[in-house]
């Protein structure tokens, strides 16, 4: 982990060059990585640029560059993807809201690492719908089932909600959507969602699978 002033922290080459910002609970970072470099901020939630460091084709390490606020990356002349975990949003709602408000909605994701059904019921309780699709995703011999979607109401839409899970979890979600009256009315399966959101999903899911040992509410690696 390094201060953001020490490196640019960007990812990719050429037209694929981008910044990937994560907002996560500090304790989650301590559990997920064997950290070297600077000390983690003494805050419940930390924002950082995150990228994979390769030695040839071998993944050597994950680089975290701590950020003070959303204005730090405004000067970057590359697409900026912002990924917020639901637990970080719950722990620091004002900080999460600030980052989410500054992000391009087409490059903003909310990764669920807290219980999903209660959240969806709350979001959809006043007439909103959840337009969603589920797919099995494989990257670099790693596999996870992903439920992706956006909460929509009239002309408004949410960040891209990502629910990493297992095949059992995906089937359980399907069953809940069929059996629960509110969910049955609110959930709209969209078989074109992954194709439509591909530029976003390709970036965020690659980062999740390459850089996190645990995604979602548990370790779903196969």
Secondary structure, 3 states (H helix, E strand, C coil): CEEHHHCCCCECCHHHCEEEEEEEEHHHHHHHCCCCCCCCCCCCEEEEEEEEEEECCEEEEEEEEEECCHHHHCCCCCEEEEEEEHHHHHHCHHHHHHHHHHCCHHHEEEECCCCHHHHHHHHCCCCCEEEEEEEEEEECCEEEEEEEEEEEECCEECCEEEEEECHHHHHHHHHHHHHCHHHHHHEEECCCHHHHCHHHHHHHHHHHHHHCCCECCECCCC
